[in-house]
Amino acid sequence: MFDDGSDRVSAPSLRPPLHNTSSPRDKEPVGFEKLLKWQDERRARKLKGEYESAVTHLSEVINGNLDAPLRISAVRVEGATGTRASFLSSLIDPALSSSSSPPTLKSVLHTTRSLSSTLQSTGLFSSLTCTLVPPTSPTSSLSPSSPSPIPEVDLLIKARERGKYFLSSSTEIGNAEGTASAVARVRNVFGGAETFEANVSMGTKTRRAFRATLSAPVVLGGRLGTVGEVGVYGMERDLTSYASCMEGLRGARASLKHTTPHGTHELAYDFVSRHIANLAPSASLSMRHAAGPSLKSAVSHTFVHDTRDDRLAGTRGFFLKTTSELAGRGGWLGGDAQHVKLEVEGQVSRRVASLAGVGTSHGGDGAEGGQSWWKSLALSLSWRSGVLWSLRGEEGGNGKEKTLFSDRFQLGGPTSVRGFVANGMGPRDGDDSLGGTVYYAAGASVTGNIPGKPHWPVKTHLWANAGRLDVLDQSNQPSTQPPTLTRLAQPALSAGLGLVYRLDPVRVEVNFGMPLALSEGERGRRGVQVGVGVEFV
């Protein structure tokens, strides 16, 4: 636009809103909120890229220098104020002296990881941070293959200890019993990862119980695979539901437990005083003979091997537990109980689909949903058996009279042989279950999702059980009874279906079943039966 009488050009007046003629160079959004979000995302991408580049560069540097000479001159642990220096040294020194090859960066990193894992396994620390720092007092170290000194670093471990004291109360339901308990625990009592624990409980069957233990790790070659424990315990159990009596126990126990890649071994010694008392007016003559005090002094060994993916509802894996006990033999153990007691327990679990050669990935709705239900089915086979052999020689009569009531096996109920009353199998005298000296129980179950509800914690299962509890005849006298093996070949049978609910740390079953075969005197249970426990057959 030209002014009158001049050659100057004047700019036109500008009025908002103005049109944005800029072109986004990096796909910038137009809105302010979107712009802020875009900037945050861009910054995060940049930081992530820088972090990944730094990690990649660090990995290249480390991998390129793994064979470079380097040694740890000292290990310093900060923050472990409640732990003895001698205990830490017993874990650290073997790791530093274990390597016989020339020290390199690779061996230093391996030692650092090993020490961190060992200290973490003590259970004393909530966090551990390992850092390689320049040595505080460097020393000259010559390699046999090189006259030049080997560089040194210090390993600095910053630790944060867990709380020392713990107190809790709880209510528990398990193995057909409900209890209320209080637990007090003191961690790292003497500075060597020792633990003192006291437990007091009251329950429906175990009326009163107390237990106090002191456990400590046994360091062997810088490793913590062994734990020693000593303790005292006592309890009062109500057995009137099947034996017309009460049983009181007071005892002491010492054990040594060692863990290997193949399982856990436990060697233990028990000294316990038992007392059968408070007989009901209707108690049988056999229970009246069994009443009174008895002492048991026994050594035992337990082995456990468990590869199951879930101990309450396993879908794959194998479980094996063996227990052997020797009581009162040869005079050096002492006590009234004189026997050898052996028990074996096992379980195998597999997906039905894997047994049929079908994949186990889950499908969706409709036809795929039906396939998903099929793939959720898991088959479990369980076995439990035991034998109690008296060492009393020619004393007494048959095996039942040679063994003590407190040591005999009991069988039957929702956690052992379903479809039978709890402890309702085996020899009886009137309403009292006398227990047996040999038994076996087997079970098979198929567990799966409720059709159409794979996300529900409740599962369905179809089961069958077989078992037998009897007495070994050690009298060597003629008998009118069939041989023991003949009787054991006639098991009690039961079958049914039900629902399974996992309520950590226990498993709850609501079953409808019925006994299919049972011996004279055994007590079956037809209809609904509820089982709460940890170990089921």
Protein Blocks (a to p, Z undefined) as FASTA:
>chain_A
ZZehiabdcddddddddddfbdcfklpafblklmmmmmmmmmmmmmmmmmmmmmmmmmmm
mmmmmmpccddfbdcdehilmbcfklmmmmmmmmmmmpmbdcdfklmmmmmmmmmmmmmm
nopafbdcddddddfbdcddddfkbcbdcdddddddddddddfbdcddddddeehiacdd
dddddehklonopacdddddddfklmbacdddddddddeehiakbccddddddddddfkl
mnopacdddddddddddddfkbccdddddddddddehiafklcfklmmmgccdddddddd
dddddfbfbfklccbdcddddddddehihhlngpjbdcddddddddddddfklmnopafb
dcdehjllmmmmmmmpccdddddddddddfeljghjbfklmpcfklpcceedjklmghia
ehigcjdehjbcebjabdcddddddddddehilmbmbdcdddddddddddddfklpacfb
dcfklmmmmccddddddddddddfbdcdddddddfbdcehiacdedjdddddfbdZZ
